Amino acid sequence: MLRALLLPNIAAALLGGPAFTATRCTYDEVSELASPSEAVDGDVWVKVTENAAPSLDLTSAMAAATTDEPSIVVGAPAACGRLNPKGPVIDVLRSSIAKEQVDRCGASMDACIEKLLECWLENLGDDEFESLGASATLYTSDAFERFGFAEIEFPDLTALGRGEPIVTHRARLSAAILACDARGSAALAEALRSQPPPSGKEEAAAPKKDPWAGAFKL
């Protein structure tokens, strides 16, 4: 696991990867990129901006030569994300950087998740850290896993019927600390270490078998 956490950072360093800044914001500031998601009561939005243009490297050159997509959506931040209190869950994570530009796109989402975790620690109240879930897609699951989120074997698909996001991953405290140490995010790692150990109630509440198993058998 440590190797998987370190590789993205090593690659970014070798390639002269860009630096990103993540800040808390309003929905209106990221609405173009966040759409069709809409604001809900109590949600926390984060936007990511690129500090400087990335240095020229082979990966960026190849991506530029093989895609017609713009690097950045005009007027949009590099990435955005939302911490939705109805879960609680990070149910929006999007980058305006073409996914073919692997390092830049991944780094923008990493910066967003890191800030969202900071926001979660500031707002978790009586919840514990591992109460936090993530609604990942095919393109964002790697980013969540780089921060120690563990994939749920059998997600609750009935959430769709309730109009809620499907939680595909669950935060794990020890893995998040390891990930932040690997990234050099000392302040966040220290804040995570100050959290009480997980009670295990989230694992106890997780379904033990696939709720859809056998549903389509004749």
PAKOL-557089 format. One line per 2 residues: for each residue x, y, z of N, C-alpha, C, CB. Coordinates in Angstrom, 3 decimals, padded with zeros to 6 digits, always signed. Glycine has a CB too. Example, Ala and Ser with C-alpha at 12.3 -4.5 7.8 and 13.67 -1.06 7.14 Angstrom:
+013.190/-005.690/+007.800/+012.300/-004.500/+007.800/+013.200/-003.300/+007.800/+011.308/-004.473/+009.046  +012.850/-002.250/+007.080/+013.670/-001.060/+007.140/+012.900/+000.030/+007.870/+014.084/-000.598/+005.725
END
This chain:
+000.831/-001.211/+000.000/+000.000/+000.000/+000.000/+000.864/+001.258/+000.000/-000.939/+000.007/+001.219  +001.976/+001.233/+000.791/+002.846/+002.390/+000.859/+003.380/+002.739/-000.523/+003.998/+002.138/+001.830
+003.769/+001.701/-001.303/+004.285/+001.936/-002.654/+003.237/+002.635/-003.510/+004.712/+000.610/-003.312  +001.970/+002.203/-003.387/+000.900/+002.807/-004.186/+000.680/+004.262/-003.801/-000.401/+002.021/-004.018
+000.854/+004.580/-002.506/+000.650/+005.945/-002.052/+001.787/+006.855/-002.490/+000.510/+005.978/-000.545  +002.997/+006.313/-002.560/+004.160/+007.121/-002.871/+004.347/+007.375/-004.355/+005.373/+006.471/-002.328
+003.943/+006.426/-005.195/+004.226/+006.522/-006.625/+003.722/+007.811/-007.270/+003.621/+005.352/-007.330  +002.457/+008.239/-007.026/+001.992/+009.471/-007.666/+002.853/+010.666/-007.299/+000.552/+009.746/-007.286
+003.317/+010.751/-006.028/+004.118/+011.879/-005.600/+005.508/+011.839/-006.226/+004.224/+011.904/-004.087  +006.098/+010.639/-006.318/+007.409/+010.506/-006.939/+007.340/+010.901/-008.406/+007.934/+009.071/-006.795
+006.294/+010.420/-009.092/+006.138/+010.742/-010.512/+005.984/+012.239/-010.720/+004.931/+010.007/-011.099  +005.183/+012.882/-009.868/+004.962/+014.321/-010.004/+006.260/+015.090/-009.792/+003.897/+014.797/-009.009
+007.067/+014.635/-008.825/+008.325/+015.312/-008.547/+009.277/+015.180/-009.728/+008.971/+014.747/-007.280  +009.369/+013.979/-010.301/+010.278/+013.742/-011.415/+009.864/+014.526/-012.650/+010.339/+012.260/-011.738
+008.564/+014.710/-012.833/+008.062/+015.365/-014.033/+007.882/+016.868/-013.853/+006.756/+014.746/-014.442  +008.230/+017.385/-012.677/+008.044/+018.809/-012.435/+006.586/+019.184/-012.411/+008.760/+019.618/-013.479
+005.782/+018.390/-011.731/+004.340/+018.566/-011.728/+003.908/+019.905/-011.161/+003.700/+017.466/-010.952  +002.726/+020.368/-011.525/+002.245/+021.673/-011.093/+001.804/+021.639/-009.639/+001.097/+022.137/-011.978
+001.757/+022.806/-009.035/+001.263/+022.940/-007.674/-000.147/+023.522/-007.723/+002.210/+023.835/-006.816  -000.981/+023.074/-006.804/-002.373/+023.522/-006.755/-002.694/+024.068/-005.373/-003.337/+022.369/-007.115
-003.616/+025.001/-005.330/-004.100/+025.563/-004.077/-005.597/+025.292/-003.965/-003.800/+027.090/-003.993  -005.996/+024.725/-002.842/-007.410/+024.409/-002.603/-007.949/+025.315/-001.508/-007.593/+022.913/-002.213
-009.106/+025.883/-001.744/-009.744/+026.770/-000.775/-011.225/+026.452/-000.666/-009.541/+028.242/-001.167  -011.778/+026.734/+000.482/-013.224/+026.588/+000.660/-013.921/+027.696/-000.128/-013.620/+026.641/+002.179
-015.077/+027.395/-000.695/-015.750/+028.366/-001.555/-017.259/+028.166/-001.485/-015.256/+028.242/-003.014  -017.975/+028.925/-002.285/-019.422/+028.770/-002.398/-019.740/+027.952/-003.650/-020.132/+030.159/-002.445
-020.953/+027.470/-003.710/-021.373/+026.707/-004.884/-021.295/+027.552/-006.146/-022.792/+026.179/-004.696  -021.664/+028.831/-006.041/-021.672/+029.700/-007.220/-020.299/+029.797/-007.868/-022.158/+031.089/-006.844
-019.243/+029.665/-007.072/-017.886/+029.794/-007.610/-017.470/+028.574/-008.432/-016.896/+030.007/-006.476  -018.159/+027.453/-008.251/-017.784/+026.226/-008.962/-018.946/+025.625/-009.739/-017.249/+025.203/-007.984
-020.038/+026.356/-009.841/-021.273/+025.805/-010.408/-021.089/+025.260/-011.819/-022.346/+026.863/-010.418  -020.257/+025.940/-012.622/-020.073/+025.493/-014.009/-019.467/+024.097/-014.066/-019.183/+026.479/-014.774
-018.479/+023.855/-013.205/-017.828/+022.550/-013.179/-018.640/+021.535/-012.390/-016.435/+022.669/-012.588  -019.325/+021.977/-011.339/-020.059/+021.073/-010.462/-021.366/+020.582/-011.068/-020.340/+021.751/-009.158
-021.938/+021.335/-011.989/-023.215/+020.957/-012.613/-023.113/+019.543/-013.218/-023.614/+021.994/-013.714  -024.174/+018.737/-013.051/-025.549/+019.051/-012.649/-025.810/+018.995/-011.144/-026.477/+018.114/-013.327
-024.770/+018.795/-010.338/-024.977/+018.816/-008.891/-025.438/+020.198/-008.455/-023.685/+018.417/-008.145  -026.296/+020.244/-007.455/-026.808/+021.504/-006.940/-026.465/+021.628/-005.455/-028.337/+021.607/-007.161
-026.488/+022.849/-004.975/-026.193/+023.090/-003.566/-027.293/+022.496/-002.685/-026.041/+024.602/-003.294  -026.887/+021.998/-001.517/-027.839/+021.520/-000.513/-027.482/+022.169/+000.815/-027.824/+019.952/-000.400
-028.437/+022.188/+001.735/-028.222/+022.842/+003.026/-027.045/+022.213/+003.763/-029.490/+022.762/+003.889  -026.134/+023.064/+004.205/-025.036/+022.604/+005.029/-023.856/+022.017/+004.289/-025.532/+021.619/+005.957
-023.886/+022.005/+002.948/-022.771/+021.393/+002.231/-021.549/+022.318/+002.234/-023.183/+021.058/+000.786  -020.397/+021.728/+002.020/-019.126/+022.456/+002.000/-018.474/+022.227/+000.641/-018.177/+021.994/+003.171
-018.175/+023.320/-000.052/-017.563/+023.236/-001.374/-016.111/+023.675/-001.318/-018.336/+024.089/-002.382  -015.299/+023.050/-002.152/-013.877/+023.376/-002.254/-013.541/+023.566/-003.727/-012.983/+022.258/-001.609
-012.747/+024.579/-004.008/-012.260/+024.767/-005.382/-010.735/+024.711/-005.381/-012.764/+026.126/-005.979  -010.200/+024.275/-006.507/-008.761/+024.122/-006.655/-008.298/+024.975/-007.835/-008.372/+022.625/-006.858
-007.264/+025.768/-007.614/-006.688/+026.568/-008.678/-005.229/+026.155/-008.872/-006.803/+028.085/-008.359  -004.772/+026.264/-010.104/-003.394/+025.899/-010.420/-002.509/+027.120/-010.225/-003.274/+025.352/-011.874
-001.434/+026.953/-009.455/-000.580/+028.081/-009.127/+000.223/+028.581/-010.321/+000.352/+027.703/-008.017  +000.621/+027.672/-011.192/+001.431/+028.050/-012.353/+001.226/+027.016/-013.432/+002.938/+028.175/-011.986
+001.521/+027.385/-014.647/+001.426/+026.430/-015.742/+002.430/+025.313/-015.518/+001.666/+027.119/-017.107  +002.088/+024.069/-015.859/+003.010/+022.957/-015.646/+004.221/+023.056/-016.549/+002.306/+021.637/-015.875
+005.347/+022.553/-016.046/+006.548/+022.521/-016.871/+006.356/+021.524/-018.010/+007.792/+022.151/-016.021  +007.031/+021.765/-019.123/+006.901/+020.890/-020.277/+007.530/+019.539/-019.979/+007.547/+021.524/-021.516
+006.775/+018.484/-020.195/+007.308/+017.144/-020.001/+006.702/+016.221/-021.043/+007.021/+016.627/-018.568  +007.250/+015.028/-021.148/+006.825/+014.089/-022.177/+005.365/+013.723/-022.034/+007.671/+012.842/-022.130
+004.897/+013.522/-020.796/+003.509/+013.128/-020.572/+002.543/+014.192/-021.077/+003.265/+012.863/-019.090  +002.809/+015.455/-020.732/+001.931/+016.543/-021.171/+001.960/+016.687/-022.688/+002.342/+017.868/-020.508
+003.143/+016.526/-023.275/+003.261/+016.656/-024.722/+002.467/+015.573/-025.434/+004.724/+016.597/-025.145  +002.543/+014.344/-024.930/+001.805/+013.246/-025.540/+000.312/+013.451/-025.392/+002.216/+011.917/-024.923
-000.112/+013.917/-024.200/-001.539/+014.143/-023.978/-002.060/+015.222/-024.915/-001.806/+014.535/-022.518  -001.286/+016.289/-025.076/-001.716/+017.384/-025.944/-001.818/+016.940/-027.392/-000.758/+018.558/-025.831
-000.981/+015.983/-027.767/-000.962/+015.524/-029.157/-002.044/+014.508/-029.460/+000.375/+014.933/-029.483  -002.640/+013.928/-028.416/-003.588/+012.834/-028.644/-005.010/+013.159/-028.215/-003.127/+011.611/-027.920
-005.275/+014.393/-027.821/-006.633/+014.742/-027.422/-007.001/+016.115/-027.945/-006.780/+014.698/-025.901  -008.278/+016.280/-028.265/-008.774/+017.572/-028.703/-009.393/+018.345/-027.547/-009.790/+017.397/-029.820
-009.446/+017.731/-026.336/-010.061/+018.378/-025.195/-009.182/+019.515/-024.696/-010.319/+017.367/-024.078  -009.785/+020.618/-024.247/-008.985/+021.699/-023.665/-008.393/+021.249/-022.334/-009.841/+022.977/-023.470
-007.234/+021.812/-021.969/-006.612/+021.476/-020.697/-007.471/+021.961/-019.539/-005.208/+022.079/-020.609  -008.029/+023.140/-019.670/-008.832/+023.734/-018.610/-010.132/+024.243/-019.217/-008.060/+024.882/-017.890
-011.248/+023.964/-018.585/-012.520/+024.511/-019.026/-012.506/+026.007/-018.764/-013.719/+023.822/-018.304  -012.822/+026.810/-019.770/-012.748/+028.262/-019.637/-013.629/+028.731/-018.485/-013.167/+028.950/-020.949
-013.041/+029.508/-017.580/-013.787/+030.060/-016.471/-013.974/+029.127/-015.305/-015.088/+030.493/-016.938  -013.536/+027.886/-015.412/-013.736/+026.913/-014.347/-012.450/+026.726/-013.552/-014.210/+025.570/-014.924
-012.566/+026.327/-012.278/-011.361/+026.004/-011.509/-010.740/+024.711/-012.014/-011.687/+025.887/-010.008  -009.555/+024.410/-011.538/-008.893/+023.171/-011.954/-009.657/+021.956/-011.455/-007.450/+023.133/-011.438
-010.276/+022.070/-010.291/-011.061/+020.968/-009.726/-012.009/+021.531/-008.677/-010.134/+019.870/-009.106  -013.005/+020.732/-008.331/-013.910/+021.112/-007.257/-014.423/+019.856/-006.569/-015.084/+021.965/-007.794
-014.898/+020.022/-005.359/-015.449/+018.891/-004.612/-016.425/+019.371/-003.569/-014.337/+018.079/-003.954  -017.243/+018.432/-003.097/-018.240/+018.786/-002.080/-018.260/+017.764/-000.958/-019.632/+018.899/-002.706
-018.345/+018.273/+000.255/-018.625/+017.470/+001.437/-020.104/+017.634/+001.745/-017.728/+017.893/+002.661  -020.865/+016.585/+001.523/-022.313/+016.605/+001.695/-022.653/+016.060/+003.083/-023.022/+015.776/+000.578
-023.328/+016.869/+003.919/-023.651/+016.403/+005.266/-024.633/+015.237/+005.275/-024.215/+017.538/+006.074  -025.347/+015.034/+004.168/-026.297/+013.912/+004.094/-025.523/+012.653/+003.761/-027.418/+014.172/+003.029
-024.983/+012.055/+004.742/-024.143/+010.864/+004.560/-023.374/+010.533/+005.823/-023.169/+011.068/+003.402  -022.405/+011.352/+006.224/-021.757/+012.369/+005.399/-020.925/+011.718/+004.300/-020.875/+013.285/+006.263
-020.789/+012.423/+003.181/-020.120/+011.815/+002.035/-019.542/+012.894/+001.126/-021.096/+010.917/+001.249  -018.361/+012.635/+000.583/-017.826/+013.457/-000.496/-018.459/+012.927/-001.777/-016.232/+013.413/-000.555
-019.443/+013.648/-002.272/-020.218/+013.122/-003.396/-019.977/+013.871/-004.695/-021.677/+013.162/-003.068  -019.101/+014.870/-004.680/-018.703/+015.554/-005.896/-017.185/+015.675/-005.889/-019.386/+016.955/-006.014
-016.545/+015.209/-006.943/-015.113/+015.396/-007.142/-014.882/+015.436/-008.645/-014.265/+014.251/-006.451  -014.573/+016.626/-009.149/-014.412/+016.779/-010.597/-013.198/+017.632/-010.897/-015.669/+017.402/-011.227
-012.543/+017.317/-011.995/-011.420/+018.116/-012.482/-011.738/+018.593/-013.887/-010.091/+017.303/-012.458  -011.382/+019.834/-014.181/-011.586/+020.369/-015.529/-010.397/+020.072/-016.427/-011.833/+021.874/-015.475
-009.365/+019.438/-015.876/-008.180/+019.083/-016.653/-008.439/+017.756/-017.354/-006.910/+018.997/-015.745  -008.081/+017.674/-018.606/-008.316/+016.452/-019.375/-007.695/+015.255/-018.676/-007.751/+016.588/-020.796
-008.466/+014.174/-018.578/-008.000/+012.999/-017.848/-006.760/+012.371/-018.475/-009.102/+011.973/-017.772  -006.512/+012.659/-019.755/-005.306/+012.149/-020.402/-004.039/+012.758/-019.801/-005.357/+012.429/-021.899
-004.173/+013.934/-019.219/-003.043/+014.569/-018.538/-003.021/+014.042/-017.108/-003.151/+016.148/-018.570  -002.599/+012.814/-016.988/-002.767/+012.033/-015.763/-002.238/+012.743/-014.522/-002.077/+010.706/-015.908
-001.022/+013.265/-014.604/-000.403/+013.854/-013.418/-001.109/+015.124/-012.966/+001.053/+014.153/-013.688  -001.418/+016.006/-013.911/-002.102/+017.251/-013.556/-003.503/+016.976/-013.050/-002.157/+018.195/-014.754
-004.233/+016.136/-013.754/-005.603/+015.823/-013.346/-005.613/+015.185/-011.960/-006.275/+014.886/-014.371  -004.749/+014.200/-011.745/-004.689/+013.534/-010.450/-004.276/+014.464/-009.341/-003.747/+012.380/-010.507
-003.298/+015.339/-009.615/-002.830/+016.267/-008.590/-003.912/+017.264/-008.203/-001.591/+017.008/-009.074  -004.730/+017.682/-009.165/-005.811/+018.626/-008.847/-006.852/+017.978/-007.943/-006.480/+019.135/-010.136
-007.181/+016.722/-008.206/-008.148/+016.027/-007.363/-007.571/+015.717/-005.983/-008.604/+014.739/-008.039  -006.267/+015.399/-005.935/-005.626/+015.150/-004.642/-005.693/+016.387/-003.756/-004.165/+014.721/-004.840
-005.412/+017.558/-004.337/-005.474/+018.796/-003.575/-006.881/+019.042/-003.048/-005.020/+019.972/-004.432  -007.870/+018.688/-003.863/-009.269/+018.883/-003.464/-009.638/+017.961/-002.297/-010.211/+018.628/-004.661
-009.266/+016.698/-002.396/-009.592/+015.748/-001.324/-008.904/+016.143/-000.024/-009.183/+014.318/-001.724  -007.657/+016.566/-000.132/-006.923/+016.963/+001.070/-007.648/+018.092/+001.801/-005.493/+017.400/+000.707
-008.109/+019.091/+001.045/-008.834/+020.205/+001.662/-010.176/+019.745/+002.208/-009.041/+021.339/+000.652  -010.854/+018.856/+001.508/-012.140/+018.345/+001.995/-011.963/+017.571/+003.302/-012.796/+017.444/+000.933
-010.857/+016.857/+003.431/-010.592/+016.157/+004.692/-010.359/+017.149/+005.824/-009.376/+015.227/+004.549  -009.672/+018.238/+005.526/-009.498/+019.290/+006.533/-010.861/+019.840/+006.966/-008.606/+020.435/+005.978
-011.718/+020.085/+005.988/-013.064/+020.594/+006.291/-013.851/+019.592/+007.118/-013.825/+020.916/+004.998  -013.691/+018.303/+006.827/-014.392/+017.274/+007.570/-013.948/+017.275/+009.034/-014.152/+015.897/+006.934
-012.663/+017.395/+009.269/-012.164/+017.421/+010.645/-012.691/+018.643/+011.393/-010.627/+017.416/+010.657  -012.890/+019.749/+010.674/-013.400/+020.963/+011.297/-014.893/+020.879/+011.589/-013.119/+022.154/+010.412
-015.606/+020.011/+010.864/-017.068/+019.988/+010.955/-017.659/+018.656/+011.409/-017.644/+020.339/+009.634  -016.829/+017.696/+011.818/-017.385/+016.365/+012.100/-018.222/+016.311/+013.375/-016.268/+015.362/+012.202
-018.036/+017.288/+014.285/-018.880/+017.322/+015.475/-018.780/+016.058/+016.304/-020.307/+017.549/+015.082  -019.930/+015.398/+016.533/-019.946/+014.171/+017.328/-019.627/+012.928/+016.499/-021.297/+014.007/+017.987
-019.484/+013.089/+015.191/-019.132/+011.947/+014.344/-017.665/+011.599/+014.516/-019.438/+012.247/+012.865  -017.298/+010.402/+014.101/-015.889/+010.038/+014.075/-015.390/+010.107/+012.649/-015.663/+008.629/+014.668
-014.085/+010.146/+012.478/-013.501/+010.347/+011.156/-013.999/+009.314/+010.153/-011.986/+010.294/+011.241  -014.102/+008.063/+010.570/-014.459/+006.997/+009.639/-015.945/+006.963/+009.299/-014.051/+005.675/+010.209
-016.701/+007.945/+009.814/-018.094/+008.084/+009.377/-018.170/+008.623/+007.957/-018.866/+009.005/+010.327  -017.085/+009.221/+007.513/-017.064/+009.849/+006.193/-017.005/+008.809/+005.077/-015.875/+010.799/+006.081
-017.870/+008.983/+004.095/-017.867/+008.123/+002.922/-017.494/+008.908/+001.684/-019.225/+007.464/+002.737  -017.354/+008.210/+000.583/-017.080/+008.846/-000.700/-017.905/+008.155/-001.770/-015.565/+008.793/-001.046
-018.445/+008.949/-002.669/-019.183/+008.425/-003.812/-018.275/+008.571/-005.020/-020.559/+009.174/-004.024  -017.522/+007.520/-005.308/-016.492/+007.584/-006.342/-017.015/+007.082/-007.680/-015.273/+006.773/-005.925
-016.360/+007.533/-008.726/-016.639/+007.059/-010.082/-015.412/+006.297/-010.581/-016.996/+008.253/-011.045  -015.522/+005.785/-011.788/-014.404/+005.085/-012.396/-013.165/+005.967/-012.455/-014.777/+004.610/-013.789
-013.371/+007.286/-012.622/-012.245/+008.198/-012.807/-011.750/+008.821/-011.505/-012.631/+009.286/-013.761  -012.498/+008.706/-010.415/-012.076/+009.338/-009.156/-011.708/+008.338/-008.068/-013.171/+010.236/-008.648
-011.988/+007.067/-008.275/-011.738/+006.076/-007.221/-010.260/+006.022/-006.831/-012.205/+004.691/-007.678  -009.354/+006.130/-007.810/-007.924/+006.097/-007.496/-007.535/+007.242/-006.574/-007.097/+006.157/-008.776
-008.110/+008.417/-006.808/-007.781/+009.576/-005.975/-008.207/+009.339/-004.526/-008.456/+010.847/-006.527  -009.401/+008.819/-004.335/-009.854/+008.534/-002.973/-008.975/+007.477/-002.307/-011.315/+008.070/-002.984
-008.614/+006.474/-003.053/-007.798/+005.394/-002.500/-006.390/+005.871/-002.157/-007.726/+004.232/-003.483  -005.904/+006.913/-002.854/-004.609/+007.484/-002.499/-004.642/+008.130/-001.125/-004.179/+008.503/-003.539
-005.825/+008.470/-000.641/-005.967/+009.047/+000.695/-006.490/+008.027/+001.708/-006.899/+010.249/+000.647  -006.381/+006.761/+001.375/-006.700/+005.717/+002.340/-008.150/+005.302/+002.399/-006.293/+006.153/+003.662
-008.990/+005.808/+001.498/-010.374/+005.353/+001.475/-010.401/+003.901/+000.999/-011.252/+006.262/+000.554  -011.208/+003.099/+001.661/-011.318/+001.684/+001.312/-012.611/+001.444/+000.542/-011.266/+000.796/+002.581
-012.513/+000.683/-000.516/-013.695/+000.378/-001.328/-014.651/-000.519/-000.553/-013.287/-000.298/-002.656  -015.934/-000.209/-000.627/-016.964/-001.018/+000.020/-017.319/-002.173/-000.912/-018.232/-000.160/+000.365
-017.279/-003.367/-000.394/-017.495/-004.534/-001.255/-018.893/-004.557/-001.847/-017.252/-005.812/-000.477  -019.890/-004.247/-001.015/-021.278/-004.258/-001.491/-021.947/-002.924/-001.143/-022.072/-005.452/-000.867
-021.798/-001.899/-001.992/-022.430/-000.604/-001.726/-023.945/-000.731/-001.637/-022.057/+000.402/-002.814  -024.549/+000.167/-000.892/-026.004/+000.174/-000.733/-026.634/+000.830/-001.957/-026.426/+000.918/+000.573
-027.026/+000.026/-002.931/-027.590/+000.548/-004.164/-028.989/+001.125/-003.984/-027.623/-000.534/-005.198  -029.632/+000.803/-002.867/-030.975/+001.341/-002.620/-030.932/+002.839/-002.331/-031.636/+000.604/-001.449
-029.735/+003.400/-002.129/-029.616/+004.839/-001.892/-030.175/+005.629/-003.070/-028.149/+005.225/-001.644  -030.070/+005.074/-004.272/-030.605/+005.754/-005.448/-032.095/+006.029/-005.315/-030.344/+004.930/-006.693
-032.809/+005.058/-004.778/-034.243/+005.216/-004.600/-034.596/+006.281/-003.587/-034.848/+003.921/-004.188  -033.670/+006.581/-002.694/-033.897/+007.623/-001.683/-033.344/+008.971/-002.134/-033.256/+007.220/-000.350
-032.819/+009.008/-003.362/-032.260/+010.252/-003.872/-030.944/+010.620/-003.224/-033.233/+011.362/-003.678  -030.217/+009.636/-002.727/-028.943/+009.865/-002.054/-027.796/+009.284/-002.888/-028.956/+009.239/-000.637
-026.588/+009.813/-002.718/-025.447/+009.256/-003.451/-025.093/+007.868/-002.942/-024.232/+010.181/-003.335  -024.628/+007.011/-003.818/-024.175/+005.684/-003.416/-022.774/+005.808/-002.834/-024.196/+004.690/-004.618
-022.611/+005.404/-001.600/-021.298/+005.448/-000.950/-020.515/+004.226/-001.396/-021.426/+005.496/+000.616  -019.438/+004.473/-002.132/-018.633/+003.383/-002.673/-017.367/+003.113/-001.859/-018.260/+003.689/-004.098
-016.933/+004.120/-001.092/-015.711/+004.014/-000.308/-015.943/+004.579/+001.093/-014.547/+004.751/-001.009  -015.151/+004.105/+002.029/-015.250/+004.569/+003.411/-013.866/+005.027/+003.884/-015.814/+003.444/+004.340
-013.822/+006.172/+004.567/-012.562/+006.694/+005.096/-011.997/+005.743/+006.144/-012.763/+008.099/+005.700  -010.679/+005.602/+006.166/-009.989/+004.776/+007.155/-008.894/+005.618/+007.787/-009.401/+003.475/+006.510
-008.953/+005.766/+009.109/-008.089/+006.702/+009.817/-006.608/+006.354/+009.665/-008.459/+006.733/+011.285  -006.234/+005.136/+009.955/-004.812/+004.782/+009.899/-004.263/+004.925/+008.489/-004.598/+003.353/+010.398
-005.054/+004.534/+007.491/-004.612/+004.646/+006.102/-004.513/+006.107/+005.678/-005.568/+003.891/+005.173  -005.402/+006.957/+006.172/-005.354/+008.383/+005.838/-004.103/+009.032/+006.434/-006.625/+009.102/+006.347
-003.744/+008.638/+007.646/-002.525/+009.172/+008.269/-001.303/+008.777/+007.448/-002.382/+008.661/+009.726  -001.250/+007.513/+007.051/-000.145/+007.021/+006.229/-000.065/+007.791/+004.910/-000.307/+005.516/+005.956
-001.218/+008.025/+004.290/-001.259/+008.736/+003.015/-000.769/+010.165/+003.168/-002.672/+008.727/+002.444  -001.205/+010.853/+004.215/-000.797/+012.241/+004.423/+000.683/+012.335/+004.757/-001.625/+012.880/+005.534
+001.200/+011.382/+005.511/+002.646/+011.345/+005.770/+003.413/+011.193/+004.465/+003.000/+010.192/+006.735  +002.924/+010.311/+003.596/+003.600/+010.072/+002.317/+003.572/+011.309/+001.432/+002.954/+008.897/+001.586
+002.506/+012.097/+001.523/+002.384/+013.315/+000.723/+003.144/+014.484/+001.333/+000.926/+013.687/+000.561  +003.594/+014.352/+002.554/+004.246/+015.465/+003.228/+003.253/+016.464/+003.794/+005.179/+016.162/+002.282
+002.004/+016.037/+003.992/+000.963/+016.916/+004.545/+000.992/+016.793/+006.066/-000.463/+016.548/+003.976  +002.030/+017.403/+006.669/+002.299/+017.210/+008.087/+001.161/+017.703/+008.976/+003.574/+017.914/+008.462
+000.599/+018.875/+008.666/-000.451/+019.437/+009.513/-001.696/+018.561/+009.520/-000.809/+020.841/+009.047  -002.093/+018.081/+008.344/-003.271/+017.225/+008.273/-003.013/+015.888/+008.941/-003.691/+017.014/+006.826
-001.817/+015.333/+008.744/-001.475/+014.057/+009.376/-001.530/+014.192/+010.897/-000.070/+013.583/+008.926  -001.046/+015.319/+011.424/-001.065/+015.528/+012.874/-002.500/+015.676/+013.375/-000.235/+016.775/+013.253
-003.332/+016.379/+012.607/-004.738/+016.528/+012.998/-005.441/+015.173/+013.004/-005.466/+017.501/+012.045  -005.104/+014.322/+012.053/-005.699/+012.983/+012.001/-005.242/+012.145/+013.193/-005.328/+012.277/+010.680
-003.984/+012.298/+013.584/-003.470/+011.531/+014.724/-004.161/+011.919/+016.030/-001.963/+011.736/+014.857  -004.715/+013.123/+016.067/-005.400/+013.566/+017.290/-006.817/+013.017/+017.404/-005.444/+015.080/+017.338
-007.283/+012.348/+016.346/-008.633/+011.788/+016.360/-008.675/+010.513/+017.207/-009.111/+011.494/+014.922  -009.799/+010.272/+017.862/-009.930/+009.021/+018.632/-009.933/+007.819/+017.701/-011.219/+009.033/+019.484
-009.500/+006.676/+018.186/-009.500/+005.477/+017.334/-010.916/+005.129/+016.907/-008.861/+004.281/+018.071  -011.082/+004.524/+015.745/-012.435/+004.186/+015.264/-013.106/+003.167/+016.165/-012.378/+003.646/+013.832
-014.420/+003.333/+016.302/-015.194/+002.425/+017.151/-015.561/+001.144/+016.426/-016.454/+003.111/+017.642  -015.513/+001.184/+015.100/-015.892/+000.014/+014.319/-017.365/-000.031/+013.992/-015.513/-001.224/+015.045
-018.118/+000.999/+014.400/-019.567/+000.961/+014.162/-019.908/+001.051/+012.679/-020.252/+002.094/+014.912  -019.053/+001.719/+011.884/-019.321/+001.807/+010.453/-019.184/+000.443/+009.799/-018.375/+002.810/+009.787
-018.179/-000.331/+010.211/-018.020/-001.673/+009.663/-019.178/-002.563/+010.093/-016.682/-002.285/+010.107  -019.625/-002.384/+011.320/-020.736/-003.205/+011.813/-022.022/-002.918/+011.058/-020.951/-002.969/+013.304
-022.153/-001.657/+010.605/-023.373/-001.275/+009.887/-023.337/-001.643/+008.416/-023.605/+000.202/+010.022  -022.171/-001.990/+007.902/-022.041/-002.316/+006.481/-022.749/-003.627/+006.175/-020.557/-002.402/+006.073
-023.390/-003.733/+005.007/-024.060/-004.981/+004.647/-023.066/-006.116/+004.534/-024.822/-004.824/+003.339  -023.437/-007.282/+005.039/-022.542/-008.435/+005.021/-022.652/-009.233/+003.731/-022.832/-009.334/+006.199
-023.702/-008.970/+002.967/-023.842/-009.662/+001.688/-024.484/-008.733/+000.685/-024.671/-010.953/+001.838  -024.365/-009.100/-000.554/-024.915/-008.287/-001.627/-026.438/-008.269/-001.533/-024.460/-008.817/-003.002
-027.050/-007.068/-001.292/-028.511/-007.012/-001.165/-029.241/-007.368/-002.456/-028.930/-005.636/-000.722  -028.515/-007.359/-003.592/-029.141/-007.658/-004.876/-028.880/-009.104/-005.307/-028.630/-006.693/-005.946
-028.116/-009.833/-004.505/-027.775/-011.199/-004.885/-029.046/-012.044/-005.028/-026.820/-011.828/-003.843  -029.185/-012.706/-006.150/-030.319/-013.577/-006.388/-031.578/-012.872/-006.825/-030.602/-014.339/-005.182
-031.502/-011.540/-006.946/-032.719/-010.800/-007.281/-033.214/-011.095/-008.680/-032.482/-009.324/-007.137  -032.312/-011.506/-009.568/-032.703/-011.710/-010.960/-032.686/-013.185/-011.354/-031.783/-010.925/-011.877
-032.628/-014.049/-010.375/-032.680/-015.472/-010.683/-034.094/-015.893/-011.021/-032.151/-016.295/-009.517  -034.238/-016.817/-011.962/-035.549/-017.303/-012.368/-035.975/-018.423/-011.434/-035.534/-017.787/-013.839
END
